[in-house]
């Protein structure tokens, strides 16, 4: 696995600007010498496009792992919520004075699961769909109008960050904008 050739100024000297090209350095040099005329260069381009599909697969695997971890985190929080609910029931019968702190703990756990973990999981899911090229209306059929602020304030910026971080076609020189994500969503 080799990074694309880089000049002294830091610019990538390749027809592709992806992070990694999955061919060895010696193979890379021999391919460039072998593909001198135009048709052969097109064959090289097609070869590299097939190679870059491996990069796309690797990037989507990272988001897939993140999504699974978020689902597991929500499951663990629900388990902890059930334990706190049992403690609240016991406190109601035996020590009602200490009930308030446990109710706050339950509310904190519930809010964290619903808002922090839930929003991050949704943003991860949407980022995976954007990277895969899936249309938004196939991912989320219906979005409530009263949740528009939450979607624009929390979900879209996280989707944008994840796409910039994990999408193999967007390198540091290509700035994807919030408007591109919003256009995809509408």
N, C-alpha and C positions, 0 to 999 in steps of 0.2 A: 504494500500500500504506500503510495507516494503522493506528496502534494504536487499540484500543478506547478510547472516551471515559473519562477518569479524573477523579475528583473531586479537591478540594484535599487530602483525607486520603489519597489514593493508591488508593482503592478503584475498581474498574472499574464504571462505570455502564452496564452492558450486560447483555443476557440471556445473553451468552456471555462467558466469561472467558479465551478463547484469546489467545495472544500477538498475533496479527495478523489483521486482517480485510481482505480484498483488494478494498476498494472505496474510492473517493476520498472526501475529506471532504465535498465539496459533494453528492455522490451520497448519502452517508450521511444528511445533513440532510434532503434531499428525500425519501428513503425513509421516514424517521421521520414527516415531516409527512403524507405520502401514506397511510401505513398507520395510521389513527387507530382505526378500529373493530376489534373482536376478530378477525373472519375475516381481515382484512387483516394484522393483527399475526401471525397464524399463517402467512400467506404469507411475511411477512418472515422469520420464524423458519426456515421451510423453505429460503428463499433463502440465508440465512446458513449453514445446515447444509451446503448444496451448496458454498458458498464455502469452508467450513472443510475440505472434503475436499482442497482444494488445499494447505492447510497440512499435512495428514496426509501427502500425497504428498511434500512438500518435506522433512518430518522423516524419512520413511523413506529418502529418497535420501541423506541425510547418513549414516545407519547403513549403507546399502548401500555407499557409498564407503569407509567405515571398514572394512567387512568385506573389500572387495577389496584394500585396502592391507595388511591383516593377512595375507591369503593371499599377496600379493606378498612381504611381509617374510619369511614362512616359506620361500618359494622361494629368495630371496636367501641366507638362512641355510643352506639345504641345499647351495647352490652353494659357499658358503664352507667348509662341512664337508667336501665332496669334495676341495677344494684342500688342506685340512689333512690329510686321510687320505693323499693322495699324498705330502705332506711327511713324514708319519710313516713310510710305507713306505721312503722314501729314507733317513731318519734311522736306521731299523733296520739297514740294510745298511752305512751309512757312518759315522755318528756316534751310537752308542747312548747316549752320555752326555746328549745334549740331547733325548732322546725324551720324558722326563717332562713338560716344559713344554708340548710340542705336544699330548700326550694330555690335559693339563688344559685346554688351549684348545679341543680338540675336545669334551670333556665340557661345558664352559661353553656353547659354541655349541648343542650338542644340548639341554641343559637349558633354555636360553632359548627355543629353538624349541618344544620340547614343552610346557613348563609356562607360561611367561609369555605367549608369542604364542598358543599353543593354547588356553589358558584364556580369554584375551581374545576370541579369535575365537568360541569357543563361547558366551560371554556375549553377544556382539554378535548372534549368530545367534538366541539365545533372546529377546533384547530385541526384535529385529525381529518375531519370531513373536508375542510378547505384544502389541506395538503393533498388529499386523495383526489380532489377534483369533483367531489360529490356536490350536486346542487343543494342549496340550503333548504329548499322546500321538501326535499326527500329526507332530510335529517330531522328537521322540526316542522311538523305540518302546521301547527298553529301556535302563535305567540300571543299571550294576553296583552291587551292594550294598556292595562294599568301597571304592567311590569316593564313598560318601555324605558323608564328612567333607569331602573336597575340594569337592564340589558345594555343600555348605552354607557352607563357610568362604570359598571364593574365587568361585564362579560366581554364587550368589544375590546377594551384595552388589554385584557389578559389574552384573548385570542390573538391579537396583534403581536404581543410579546412572544407568544409561543410559536407563531408562524415565522417570525424573524429568527428565532433561535433554532427551530427544528426543520424548517423547510430547506431542502437541499438546493433549490433553484434560486433562492434569494441569498446572495452573499452580502458582505458588509457594505459593498458599494451600491447595492440595489436597495433603495428605501421603499418598502411597501408602506402604504399609508392607511390610516384609519378609514378613509373614504373607500378604498378598494375592498376592505372587509365589509363595510356597510353596504356597498353595492352588491356584494355577494349575498348578503343577508336579505336584501329586499327584492 
